[in-house]
Amino acid sequence: MGTLSGTGELIRLAFHRDRVRIPLWTLACVVTTAGAAAATADLYPSERERTVFAEGVNAVPALVAFYGRIYDPSSLGAAAVLKLTGFGAALVALLMIFTVVRHTRAEEESGRLELIGAGALGRHAALAAGLVVAATTSLAIGVLTAVGLIVAGLPVAGSLALGLGWTMAGWVFGAIAAVTAQLSRTARLATGGAASVLGVTYLVRAVGDSGPEWLSWFSPIGWVQQIRPFAGERWWVALISVAVTLQLALVAVRLGDRRDMGAGVLAERPGPARAGRSLRGTGGLLWRLNRSTLLAWTSVYLVLGLVLGNLANGIGRFLDNPKAERLITALGGQQALTDAFFAAELGISGVIAAVYAMSVVVRLHNEEQALHVEQLLATPVTRTRLLAGYVLLAVAGSAIPLAAAGLGAGLSSGLQTGRPGADIGRLTAAALVQLPAVWVLAGLACALFGLLPRRLGAVWAVLAAIVVVGEFGVVFGVPQAILNLSPFTHLPSLPGSTAGITALPWLVLLAAGLTALGMAGFRRRDIGTS
């Protein structure tokens, strides 16, 4: 029996398990890119208008850092995929991280792979299957996205280049996830490690695009943009991604040879023989299980805030454009532009913070599936107390990273403006105002966990819809009634406008109501069933 025996069967099984997930991902990518292309053509029909737009974007370091540079100011395609090139590549990369970990480390952790391995299954079959599924899915997303752009009327070469870039991002980060799956003992750590690499490389790309360009060459996301879709395509850049993917896959294979089934290359440190006082209650247990994750989120958000505060004050370069200067003056001047930037980016931070809040509730569901909850409930711990502990962690845990982002942004901005105290206060408030919407999504996750645990995965589809509609809804002309379904639509745009602040208590009440529904359902249902 070879080391790859049974790979074909595992690939078919993986595609069967993801028969809904993969088509939805692909459809979302195709619709988003094609819609953005069509909308951009309507917004900037003439070459002159596109040139003015591109020059304005390239003059703002903050925008270049977040979205990248427009290399051909006259190109319709370059303007259409401004937000999509780097952001879309990061999204595809994240999806492939989930895919590889789901079909490798998660299968090992659950014990299913060991059960399957009792038959004719090679040592590297699961790893190979995970990589093949991720590579095939990335290729499908890239090809169909390119077709969608071509149908929307964009040039063939640029459309293929964007699809190629997204495919390469999926390949590289799928291979990175394969490596972290060998290093870590749990799927959670493997996903977190690969996602951390993605976050760091996106930040490196941002710094490189807005500063020394050579830094962008150290980022796989930067490689996607260096292919330069719709701006004199440089196809050879994709070879870098191919070479790195192959090397990482080889590293994953070598690491897999050095560990036992169910173990990670990085051995876990044995715990103390006796539990401390802090572990005598559910609160201490939850804190011990989640403190590392919360610390990582807080650190990332603090760094993000520092970067935002530094970039925001560079928006003043946008005023070098006389037309832009008149526009910004009409909107309220430089301060209004800076406040709008902070409101937009801290709003995105709020949406991402919802991932943490929802993942806390999802983790309780995973603990239930692993039969850990049943063991806890065999003690004097009640169901209400257990779920309340997770809800409290989701509520408080989402507030801490957002507060760190506001603190970092205020400190960084204040050191440049000379008023750190005022900036810290107003930007921390702007970050924390996202919390009611975050809590609504956490409450939705709690309600599904209590009432329909088998449908808990739907919360991620809801979040994905909020991201797509929030980012591109106005461009696509989505009706306001649809936009209003997102809790983030009802938040005030702080700092700056306080319109909508009266909606905050209603959002908190909605979150509390959803949480109460979840608790009531959890008290009444059987453990492990719906």
C-alpha positions, 0 to 999 in steps of 0.5 A: 500500500502506497502513502497516497492509497485511498486519496481518490476516495477521500477527495470524493468524500470531501467534495460531497461534504462541501457540495453546498459550501463550495458552489456558494463560495464560487457563486458569491465571488462571480456575482460580486466581481461581475456586478462590480464591473458593471456598476463601475462602468456606469459610474465612470463611463469615460476615460477622463472620469476614470483617470480623475478617480484613479489619480485621487485614489493613488494620492491617498496612502490610506486607500492605497494601503487598504485596496492597492494602487491603480496602475493604469488610471485610464483602465475600466477594469483596474477601477472595477477591481480596485477593492476586489483584487487584494480583498478578494484574494484574502477572502479566497485564501481564508476559504482555502485555509478553512477547507484544508484544515477541515479535511485534514486536522479536523478529521484527525481531531474528531477521530474519523480519520483514524477510523477510516485509516483502519482500511486501505488508506495511505499516510499522506492520503488525507493531506493530499486530498485536502490540498487537491480539494483546495487547489481545485476549488481555487481554480474553479473560483478563478476561472469562473470569476474571469468568465464573469468579468469577461461577460460583464465586458472587461478585457479578456487578459485582465479578467484572466489575470485577476482569476489567476491571482485569486487562484494563486492566493488560494493555492499558497494559503491552502499549502500554508494551512497544510503546514499548520495542520501538521504543526498543531494538534487541534483544528482551531490552532491550525486555522488560527496559525494560517489565518495569522500568516494571512493577516501579517502578509496582508499588512505587509502588502499594505505597508509596501503599497503605501510605502517602500514597494519592495515590501509587497514582494514578501506578501502572497497578497502582494503577488496577486496585485503585482500580476497587475490585472488590466494594467499590462499583465505580468504573468510571470509573477504567478510562477512565484506562487506556484513555486512557494506552493510546491515547497510548502506542500513538500514541507507539510509532507515532511512534517507529516512523516515526523508525527503520530496520528492525532498529534502535532509536530509541536508537542503540547506542554503538559498541564499541572497535576492539580487544577488551580482555584481559577478552574473550579468554576465555569468562568475560569475554565472558559477564560483558560480555554479562550484567553490566548485567542482573545489576546491574539485578537486584541493584539491584532486590533491594537496594531490595526488601530495604530496603522489606521491612525497613522494612515488617516492623517495622510488623506490630506494628500488627496487635497492636492487634486483641485477638484477633490479639494472643492469636493472635500470642502463642500463635505466639511473639510479635511476633518470630515474626510478623516472622520469618514475614513475612521468611520468606514474602517472601524465599521469593518473592524466591527464586522470582523469582531462579530466573527470572534463573538459568533465563534465563541458560541460556535465553539460551545456547539463543537464542545457539545459534539465532542461530548465535553458539554455532557461531562460538564452538565454531569456536575452541578453546572446548569445549562443556563450557567454554562451558556451564560458563560459563553455569552458573557465571553462573546459580549465582553470578548468582542468589546476588548479588541474593539476598544484596543483598535480605538485606543491604537487609532486615537493614540497614533492619530493624536500624536500627529495632531497634537491632541491624543486625549481627545482623539483617543476618546472619540475614536474609542467611542467610534469603535465601541459603537459597533458593539450592539450590531456585533451582539445581535449576530452573537445573539443570532448564533445563540438562538440557533444553538439553542433552537436549531443547533444543526443549522448553526452554520447558517450564521456564517452565511448571514455574516458573509451576506452582510459583508458583501451587501455592506461593501458593495450594496450601494454600488450594486444598487441594492434596495435600502430595505435590504440594506436595513436587514444588516444591524450595522446599517443602523449604527451611527457613523462615529466619529462625526455624525451621531445620526442613528444613535437612537437605534442602539438601545433597540439593537441591544434589546434585539440581541438580548431577545435572541439570546433569551430564545437561545437559552430557553431552547437549550434548556429544553432540548436534548444534548447533541440533538435539535 
